[in-house]
Amino acid sequence: MLRSLLAAGFVAAVLAAIPAAIAQPYGSYQETCRRVHQRGPILFAYCLNREGRWAETSLDLRTCLSREVANRNGRLICPGGRGLRSY
């Protein structure tokens, strides 16, 4: 009984995590950014810049024309249309 409950809890946790992973935008930023997470429409990450340093950056996805995101010199950008709120 306890094993069944634990197994069911594990399956529920895995299934709950799937939509969050699917919702994350695609793009080349995934190759040069780490600690990527999304809070509402804002995507946060640490991305490599030209000097090889990690830069903290964020992007309001509502300003993107598509769901594609890229890293430009340590800043998250919308290559399909400029993000107006990239910090």
C-alpha positions as a Markdown table, in Angstrom:
| # | Residue | x | y | z |
|---|---|---|---|---|
| 1 | Met | 0.0 | 0.0 | 0.0 |
| 2 | Leu | 2.7 | 2.5 | 1.0 |
| 3 | Arg | 4.7 | 1.6 | -2.2 |
| 4 | Ser | 1.7 | 2.2 | -4.3 |
| 5 | Leu | 1.1 | 5.6 | -2.7 |
| 6 | Leu | 4.8 | 6.6 | -3.1 |
| 7 | Ala | 4.8 | 5.5 | -6.7 |
| 8 | Ala | 1.6 | 7.4 | -7.4 |
| 9 | Gly | 3.1 | 10.5 | -5.8 |
| 10 | Phe | 6.2 | 10.2 | -7.9 |
| 11 | Val | 4.3 | 9.8 | -11.1 |
| 12 | Ala | 2.1 | 12.8 | -10.2 |
| 13 | Ala | 5.2 | 14.9 | -9.5 |
| 14 | Val | 6.8 | 14.0 | -12.8 |
| 15 | Leu | 3.6 | 14.7 | -14.8 |
| 16 | Ala | 3.2 | 18.1 | -13.0 |
| 17 | Ala | 6.7 | 19.1 | -14.1 |
| 18 | Ile | 6.1 | 18.4 | -17.8 |
| 19 | Pro | 3.9 | 21.4 | -18.7 |
| 20 | Ala | 6.5 | 23.8 | -17.2 |
| 21 | Ala | 9.3 | 22.3 | -19.4 |
| 22 | Ile | 7.1 | 22.4 | -22.5 |
| 23 | Ala | 6.1 | 26.0 | -21.9 |
| 24 | Gln | 9.7 | 27.3 | -21.9 |
| 25 | Pro | 10.5 | 29.0 | -25.2 |
| 26 | Tyr | 12.8 | 27.4 | -27.7 |
| 27 | Gly | 15.9 | 28.9 | -29.2 |
| 28 | Ser | 19.7 | 29.0 | -29.3 |
| 29 | Tyr | 19.9 | 30.6 | -25.8 |
| 30 | Gln | 19.6 | 27.1 | -24.3 |
| 31 | Glu | 23.2 | 26.4 | -25.5 |
| 32 | Thr | 24.8 | 29.4 | -23.7 |
| 33 | Cys | 22.5 | 30.1 | -20.8 |
| 34 | Arg | 22.1 | 28.4 | -17.5 |
| 35 | Arg | 19.8 | 28.6 | -14.4 |
| 36 | Val | 16.9 | 29.3 | -16.8 |
| 37 | His | 13.5 | 29.8 | -15.3 |
| 38 | Gln | 10.3 | 31.5 | -16.1 |
| 39 | Arg | 8.0 | 33.5 | -13.8 |
| 40 | Gly | 4.8 | 34.4 | -15.6 |
| 41 | Pro | 5.7 | 36.0 | -18.9 |
| 42 | Ile | 9.3 | 36.8 | -17.8 |
| 43 | Leu | 12.2 | 34.5 | -18.7 |
| 44 | Phe | 15.2 | 34.7 | -16.4 |
| 45 | Ala | 18.7 | 33.3 | -17.0 |
| 46 | Tyr | 22.5 | 33.7 | -16.7 |
| 47 | Cys | 24.0 | 33.9 | -20.1 |
| 48 | Leu | 27.6 | 33.9 | -21.4 |
| 49 | Asn | 28.8 | 37.2 | -22.9 |
| 50 | Arg | 31.7 | 37.8 | -25.3 |
| 51 | Glu | 34.2 | 37.9 | -22.4 |
| 52 | Gly | 33.1 | 34.4 | -21.2 |
| 53 | Arg | 31.4 | 35.8 | -18.1 |
| 54 | Trp | 27.9 | 34.9 | -16.9 |
| 55 | Ala | 25.5 | 37.8 | -17.0 |
| 56 | Glu | 22.2 | 37.9 | -15.3 |
| 57 | Thr | 19.4 | 38.7 | -17.8 |
| 58 | Ser | 15.7 | 38.6 | -18.3 |
| 59 | Leu | 13.2 | 39.1 | -21.1 |
| 60 | Asp | 9.5 | 39.9 | -21.1 |
| 61 | Leu | 8.2 | 37.3 | -23.6 |
| 62 | Arg | 5.1 | 39.4 | -24.3 |
| 63 | Thr | 7.3 | 41.7 | -26.3 |
| 64 | Cys | 8.4 | 38.9 | -28.7 |
| 65 | Leu | 6.8 | 38.4 | -32.0 |
| 66 | Ser | 7.6 | 34.6 | -31.7 |
| 67 | Arg | 8.4 | 32.2 | -28.9 |
| 68 | Glu | 12.1 | 32.0 | -30.1 |
| 69 | Val | 14.8 | 33.4 | -27.8 |
| 70 | Ala | 18.5 | 33.9 | -28.3 |
| 71 | Asn | 21.5 | 35.1 | -26.3 |
| 72 | Arg | 23.3 | 38.1 | -27.7 |
| 73 | Asn | 26.4 | 39.0 | -25.7 |
| 74 | Gly | 24.8 | 37.9 | -22.4 |
| 75 | Arg | 21.4 | 39.3 | -23.0 |
| 76 | Leu | 18.2 | 37.4 | -23.9 |
| 77 | Ile | 16.7 | 38.8 | -27.1 |
| 78 | Cys | 13.8 | 37.9 | -29.5 |
| 79 | Pro | 15.5 | 37.2 | -32.9 |
| 80 | Gly | 12.1 | 37.2 | -34.6 |
| 81 | Gly | 11.2 | 40.7 | -33.3 |
| 82 | Arg | 12.9 | 42.8 | -30.7 |
| 83 | Gly | 12.0 | 42.5 | -27.1 |
| 84 | Leu | 11.3 | 45.9 | -25.7 |
| 85 | Arg | 11.9 | 44.9 | -22.0 |
| 86 | Ser | 15.2 | 43.1 | -22.1 |
| 87 | Tyr | 17.3 | 43.9 | -19.0 |
